[in-house]
């Protein structure tokens, strides 16, 4: 996973990130698909979301917390909107 490379210097965070990814990957994909309705764009959105989360891992508290779930949902929603707008602009 490319995301893990962002955490190389923080080995204790690697395990937490893997747990975060495994727990929320389906949720993040689902939120992205709601907005994009396109598998390729959803995969791009999920990748952007988890890369952002890896770069800002210090902002994430407990993996199982409601705030972490909301944080990831907010991030993926923002990326999905950006990707949607970009795809609309490219098609016109």
C-alpha positions in Angstrom: 0.0 0.0 0.0 1.3 3.4 -0.9 -0.2 4.9 2.2 2.1 2.9 4.4 5.1 4.7 2.9 3.8 7.9 4.3 4.0 6.3 7.8 7.4 4.7 7.4 9.1 6.8 10.0 6.3 6.1 12.5 6.2 2.3 12.8 3.7 2.3 15.6 1.3 4.1 13.4 1.5 1.5 10.6 -0.5 -1.0 12.5 -3.1 1.5 13.5 -3.3 2.7 9.9 -3.8 -0.8 8.6 -6.6 -1.3 11.2 -8.1 2.0 10.1 -8.0 1.1 6.4 -9.5 -2.4 7.0 -12.3 -1.0 9.2 -13.3 1.9 7.1 -12.4 1.0 3.5 -16.0 -0.2 2.7 -17.6 2.9 4.3 -15.3 5.3 2.4 -16.0 3.5 -0.9 -19.7 3.6 -0.2 -19.7 7.3 0.5 -17.7 7.9 -2.6 -20.0 5.7 -4.7 -23.1 7.6 -3.5 -21.7 10.8 -5.0 -19.8 9.5 -8.0 -21.6 6.4 -9.3 -18.4 5.3 -11.1 -16.1 2.6 -9.8 -12.9 4.0 -11.3 -13.6 7.5 -9.8 -14.5 5.9 -6.5 -11.2 4.0 -6.3 -9.4 7.3 -7.0 -11.4 9.0 -4.2 -10.7 6.2 -1.7 -7.0 6.4 -2.5 -7.0 10.2 -2.1 -8.9 9.8 1.2 -6.6 7.3 2.8 -3.5 9.1 1.5 -4.7 12.3 3.1 -5.5 10.3 6.3 -2.0 8.9 6.3 -0.4 12.3 5.9 -2.5 13.7 8.7 -2.6 10.7 10.9 -1.9 12.8 14.0 -5.5 14.1 13.7 -7.0 10.7 14.1 -7.7 9.5 17.6 -9.0 6.0 18.3 -9.7 3.9 15.3 -13.1 2.8 16.6 -14.4 6.2 17.6 -17.4 8.0 16.1 -15.2 11.0 15.5 -12.8 9.0 13.3 -15.7 7.7 11.3 -17.1 11.2 10.8 -13.7 12.6 10.0 -13.1 10.0 7.2 -16.7 10.6 5.9 -16.0 14.3 5.7 -12.7 13.8 3.9 -14.1 11.4 1.4 -17.1 13.6 0.7 -14.9 16.5 -0.1 -12.7 14.5 -2.4 -15.7 13.0 -4.1 -17.2 16.5 -4.8 -13.8 17.6 -6.1 -13.5 14.6 -8.4 -17.1 14.9 -9.6 -16.6 18.6 -10.4 -13.4 17.8 -12.2 -15.0 15.0 -14.3 -17.9 17.4 -15.2 -15.5 20.1 -16.3 -13.4 17.6 -18.4 -16.5 16.3 -20.2 -17.7 19.7 -21.3 
